[in-house]
Amino acid sequence: MLTLEGTNKLTSGGFAAVAGLQVQSKNGQTASLIITKQSTGSLEVKGDYQGAGIGGGKEGAGGNITINGGTVNAKGGGRAAGIGGGDEGAGGNITINGGTVNATGGGSGAGIGGGINSAGGGTFDTGIDGNAFITVDPNISDKNNQDSWQGMIFEGNSGQVYGGSVILTTDVEIPSSKTLTIPENSTLTIGSGV
């Protein structure tokens, strides 16, 4: 479990094919990372060549990754996901319930999901009460549960409010190049003090 306080920056330390923050399934064991809901700080991570920002190194699948709060900026190295698998690594199981998350794939890696040429994109979920602000470039690999997503999610320049009612609980700025859609019968509420 990781609680963010202040500003935290991690890189892979210059070793090839290593994730910035490694959460990689190995030897039949599944690694897990939980960033707690009480987190108010920020985390900036960048994978080195072929390593995910958060997740696996080369050919490594991301483990179980849950983000409940804080601000997380994750960028993959060449061919790896921002959050998920390294180059040729599957995405793992990723849940983002809250906070502000910016995930950028390296090369052709997913923003959230698998690295290039991976065996699978893994799973992505927001939980039933999700209220996160998520920007992903270029995409989220797994859309099997898209009908149950909850929060404000951008893929590239197109964003949408998912779920019937979303309460924004963190300060955010939508860049002028991006467009947010609030579908009919959905509401976006700006929380107190935000």
C-alpha positions in Angstrom: 0.0 0.0 0.0 1.3 3.5 -0.9 0.1 6.7 0.7 1.2 9.8 -1.2 2.4 12.8 0.7 4.0 15.8 -1.1 5.5 15.3 -4.5 7.1 12.0 -5.4 9.1 11.2 -8.5 10.3 7.8 -9.6 12.2 6.6 -12.7 13.6 3.2 -13.5 17.1 4.4 -12.7 18.4 3.9 -16.2 18.1 0.1 -16.3 16.7 -1.1 -19.6 13.2 -2.7 -19.7 12.3 -1.8 -16.1 9.1 -0.1 -15.0 9.3 3.2 -13.2 7.3 1.6 -10.4 7.4 -2.2 -10.9 4.2 -4.1 -10.1 4.9 -7.2 -12.1 3.5 -10.7 -11.9 6.5 -13.1 -11.6 7.1 -16.8 -10.9 3.4 -17.4 -10.5 3.0 -14.7 -7.9 0.9 -11.6 -8.6 2.2 -8.3 -7.3 -0.2 -5.7 -6.0 -0.1 -1.9 -5.5 -2.8 0.2 -3.8 -2.6 4.0 -3.7 -4.9 4.9 -0.8 -8.0 7.1 -1.0 -6.4 9.3 1.7 -3.5 10.2 -0.7 -3.3 13.9 -1.3 0.2 14.1 -2.8 1.4 13.4 -6.3 3.4 10.6 -7.9 5.3 11.0 -11.2 6.7 7.8 -12.7 8.4 7.0 -16.0 9.5 3.6 -17.2 12.8 3.2 -19.0 13.1 1.5 -22.4 10.3 -1.1 -22.8 9.2 -0.7 -19.1 5.7 0.6 -18.1 5.4 3.7 -16.0 3.6 1.6 -13.4 3.5 -2.2 -14.0 5.8 -4.6 -15.9 9.2 -4.5 -17.5 9.9 -6.2 -20.9 7.5 -9.1 -21.4 6.2 -8.4 -17.9 2.5 -8.2 -17.2 1.2 -5.5 -14.8 0.0 -7.0 -11.5 -3.0 -5.8 -9.5 -2.9 -2.0 -9.5 -5.6 0.1 -7.6 -5.6 3.9 -7.4 -8.0 5.4 -5.0 -6.7 9.0 -4.7 -3.9 11.5 -5.2 -2.4 12.7 -8.5 -0.6 10.0 -10.6 1.3 10.8 -13.8 2.6 7.6 -15.4 4.5 7.4 -18.7 5.7 4.2 -20.3 9.1 3.7 -22.0 9.2 2.7 -25.7 6.5 0.2 -26.6 5.2 -0.1 -23.0 2.0 1.0 -21.3 1.7 4.1 -19.1 0.0 1.8 -16.5 0.0 -1.9 -17.2 2.3 -4.1 -19.2 5.8 -3.6 -20.5 6.8 -4.3 -24.1 5.0 -7.6 -25.0 3.5 -7.7 -21.5 -0.2 -8.0 -20.7 -2.0 -5.3 -18.9 -2.7 -6.8 -15.5 -5.8 -5.8 -13.5 -6.2 -2.1 -13.1 -8.8 -0.3 -11.0 -9.0 3.5 -10.7 -11.6 4.7 -8.3 -10.5 8.2 -7.5 -7.9 10.9 -7.8 -6.4 12.4 -11.0 -4.6 10.0 -13.2 -2.7 10.8 -16.4 -1.4 7.7 -18.2 0.7 7.9 -21.5 1.9 4.9 -23.4 5.4 4.8 -24.8 5.6 4.3 -28.6 2.6 2.1 -29.5 1.9 1.0 -25.9 -1.6 1.6 -24.4 -2.1 4.4 -22.0 -3.7 1.9 -19.7 -3.4 -1.8 -20.6 -0.9 -3.9 -22.5 2.4 -3.1 -24.1 2.8 -3.5 -27.9 2.4 -7.1 -29.1 1.1 -8.1 -25.7 -0.9 -11.3 -25.2 -3.8 -9.3 -23.7 -4.8 -5.8 -22.5 -5.7 -7.1 -19.0 -8.7 -5.6 -17.3 -9.7 -2.0 -16.5 -12.4 -1.0 -14.0 -13.4 2.2 -12.1 -15.4 0.6 -9.2 -19.1 1.3 -8.6 -18.5 4.7 -7.0 -15.6 5.9 -9.1 -15.1 9.7 -9.4 -11.6 9.9 -10.9 -10.4 12.3 -13.5 -8.5 10.1 -16.0 -6.6 11.2 -19.1 -5.1 8.4 -21.3 -3.0 8.6 -24.4 -3.6 6.8 -26.7 -6.2 4.5 -25.3 -7.5 2.0 -22.7 -7.0 -1.6 -23.9 -9.9 -3.2 -22.1 -13.4 -1.9 -22.8 -15.3 -5.0 -21.8 -16.8 -3.2 -18.8 -17.2 0.3 -20.4 -20.9 0.3 -19.6 -20.1 0.2 -15.9 -17.3 2.8 -15.9 -17.8 5.7 -13.5 -15.9 9.0 -13.6 -14.5 11.5 -16.1 -12.4 9.7 -18.7 -10.5 11.1 -21.7 -8.9 8.9 -24.4 -6.8 11.2 -26.6 -8.8 14.4 -27.0 -12.2 13.0 -26.5 -13.6 12.8 -23.0 -16.9 11.6 -21.5 -18.6 11.5 -18.1 -19.4 7.8 -17.4 -22.0 6.7 -15.0 -25.3 8.4 -14.0 -23.9 10.8 -11.5 -20.2 11.8 -11.0 -19.0 14.1 -8.3 -15.6 15.7 -9.1 -13.6 15.8 -5.9 -10.3 17.1 -7.1 -9.1 20.3 -8.9 -8.7 19.7 -12.6 -8.1 21.6 -15.8 -9.4 20.4 -19.2 -6.9 21.5 -21.9 -8.4 23.6 -24.7 -7.6 20.8 -27.2 -9.9 18.3 -25.4 -13.7 18.0 -25.6 -15.8 16.7 -22.8 -19.2 15.1 -23.4 -21.9 14.8 -20.7 -24.4 12.3 -22.1 -28.1 12.7 -21.6 -29.3 11.5 -18.2 -25.8 11.9 -16.7 -24.7 14.6 -14.3 -21.4 16.1 -13.4 -21.2 17.8 -10.0 -18.3 20.0 -8.9 -17.7 19.1 -5.3 -17.4 21.6 -2.5 -14.1 23.4 -2.4 -13.0 22.1 -5.8 
